[in-house]
Amino acid sequence: MRLNETVRSEMEKAVLCWLATVGGDGDPNVSPKEIFAPFAEDDLVIADIASPISVRNIRLNPKVCVSFIDVFRQCGFKLAGEASVIGRDGEDFADFAAPLRSKAGTAFEIRHVIHVRVERVSRIWAPSYAVFPNRSEQERLEEAYRTYGVQPRSA
Ligand SMILES: Cc1cc2nc3c(=O)[nH]c(=O)nc-3n(C[C@H](O)[C@H](O)[C@H](O)COP(=O)(O)O)c2cc1C
């Protein structure tokens, strides 16, 4: 499924995603990943740096769900699909790893690339969008800064 510009640009700006997988025994597993990026037109890639359970699960059951949000704007996306694990000896490893290398830098070794073929995309909105539909984006940002006790860096 094609990822539109909004999904791609919000993914590029998000600092963290959450990858959910299912084990062979049906047990769910979820863990955060910082090194992820849109790939080609339809997919995303995630770096396995320290994610043995995610990798093991995907090899047993390819179904995954990935979510990411902008904590300040309080919205994001949920992407569901099927994943595969590409090892360093895979012939396309360098191509799949390319968008992850600039994020990972040289300190973190990418052991595998988790390649997600996205099949379904849905929006995630904080409940405040429904409860306070007339709030401006600036008002939402200010509320989030207050909630998290942070200040935006001045230009
Ligand atoms: C902020 C943050 C970012 C992380 N980014 C990644 C990442 O990009 N890739 C990775 O493999 N592990 C990353 N981790 C580590 C995994 O989430 C962690 O090792 C986790 O236990 C892996 O679980 P799993 O084997 O169930 O996937 C990150 C952890 C944190 C807290």
The ligand as an ORCA input file, in Angstrom:
! r2SCAN-3c Opt
* xyz 0 1
  C      14.807      5.157     22.943
  C      15.132      3.769     22.463
  C      15.425      3.567     21.129
  C      15.733      2.285     20.664
  N      15.989      2.102     19.334
  C      16.266      0.853     18.880
  C      16.472      0.603     17.497
  O      16.370      1.485     16.636
  N      16.764     -0.661     17.106
  C      16.860     -1.696     18.006
  O      17.117     -2.820     17.598
  N      16.663     -1.490     19.312
  C      16.358     -0.257     19.778
  N      16.138     -0.041     21.097
  C      16.349     -1.150     22.023
  C      15.208     -2.131     22.027
  O      13.946     -1.491     22.156
  C      15.408     -3.084     23.242
  O      16.661     -3.749     23.114
  C      14.290     -4.064     23.368
  O      14.434     -4.790     24.566
  C      14.247     -5.012     22.183
  O      13.160     -5.870     22.378
  P      12.777     -6.978     21.316
  O      13.876     -7.986     21.266
  O      11.506     -7.480     21.900
  O      12.575     -6.263     20.007
  C      15.789      1.203     21.573
  C      15.451      1.414     22.912
  C      15.130      2.679     23.361
  C      14.786      2.853     24.811
*
